[in-house]
Amino acid sequence: MKDIDLPTSGKSDPTSPLRKRPQRRLVRIMLALLLLLLLLSAAAIGGVSFYFSNAILAVTHYTPTYTLAVTGVGAETVTLQRTADTLTPGVFEIEWPAGQATIGAILSSNASTVTRQLLQSTGALSSGTLTFWTRNVYSGTIKVRLGLKISDVQVPDALGVMPAWYVPGKLTTWAILVHGLGMTREETLRAFQPLAHLGLPLLAISYRNDLGSPASPDGFEHFGDTEWQDLDAGVKYALAHGAQHLLLYGWSKGGAIVEAFEHRSSDARYVQALVLDAPLLDLRSVLAFQAQQRSVPGFIATIAERIATIRSGLNFDALDQLDLLQPAIPVLLFHGTSDMTAPIAVSDAFARAHPGIVTYIRVPNAGHTASWNANPQAYDAALTAFVTQQLHLQA
């Protein structure tokens, strides 16, 4: 009689090849899904980082958009729509297609409007006019009221001709003024009167990618890493036209250009003093600060930095003034505590690191390059005192 093997239970043998095959298939599917998820995440991070690198490298020009409504005009007052700008104390300007006006102290406000002093105007202003708010006081035709002889000159540069403004003066120390990111030479006009009254010839330069100036060879923004060469061209122009010493003055990115010139140009030996207003002293910190403002993770900013470097050759280390040895040149440094573009913490650290050369003026509640606007009299007084002392001028 034959033996018959009966199954011991209803379960299959876990070691059976038939049982292992579905398990392996499931593992492969899970690994493939995980790999796909990682690839999609990497692609998303790379895409966002590339987009952020575009924001770093893209050339910016701030152009007027006329959206701020005038709701009333008096003999010496103007009433404007209530905004964060119109509620900011100080001296500012409004522009409209037919003119400009300088706006002073806040006189009154309500839930929808703000009434301020109307200091001067170059055109008819009426209720309903749409304007543009700017910190660039003296722009357009209003610069004529500075009472200075401002001439258009052409500065030869390796990339072509760079337009500039020149104001004559009696001294052989020239002030060369460098505007900030996305701005124009009009940003520098706020410093013209105090410097001209001291007798300094003034040269407000343009640089690559400015409107009316040659573009950079790659079409990218370089935050002073290449633009310093255009300042170098301006310096050579000044030296060829009678300058024997220099005062360099930079706002925002202009401050980065000035600092890059100081470290790289053989003509830096002619510089007697620097004035920096809300300067970009560490591009990496500015990038991290801007990413934080936009709720972008820090690692995205780091990846974007590397992508920007690969695409343009931008040297972040060479633009970090906190890690670079500074020349023993006196520096007057202005920075507003409400700056949302360039972190004031960098200027704080720079001033602490160089107490022997930096005269630091922290301006409460001032925005980016708006220290003059917050208190023009105090700003001009500090600038005049610094220049008088450092250039050994007659007080």
Secondary structure, DSSP 8 states (H G I E B T S, - for coil): -------SSSS--TT-HHHHHHHHHHHHHHHHHHHHHHHHHHHHHHHHHHHHHHHHHS---------EEEEEE-SSEEEEE--TTTTS-S-EEEEETTEEEEEEEEEEE-SSEEEEEEEEESS---TT-EEEEES-TT-GGGGGGG----EEEEEEETTEEEEEEEE--SSSEEEEEE--TT--GGGGGGGHHHHHHTT--EEEE--TTSTTS---TTS---TTTTTHHHHHHHHHHHHHTT-SEEEEEEETHHHHHHHHHHHH-GGGGGEEEEEEES---BHHHHHHHHHHHTT--HHHHHHHHHHHHHHH---TGGGBTTSS---S--EEEEEETT-SSS-HHHHHHHHHH-TTTEEEEEETT--TT-HHHH-HHHHHHHHHHHHHHHTT---
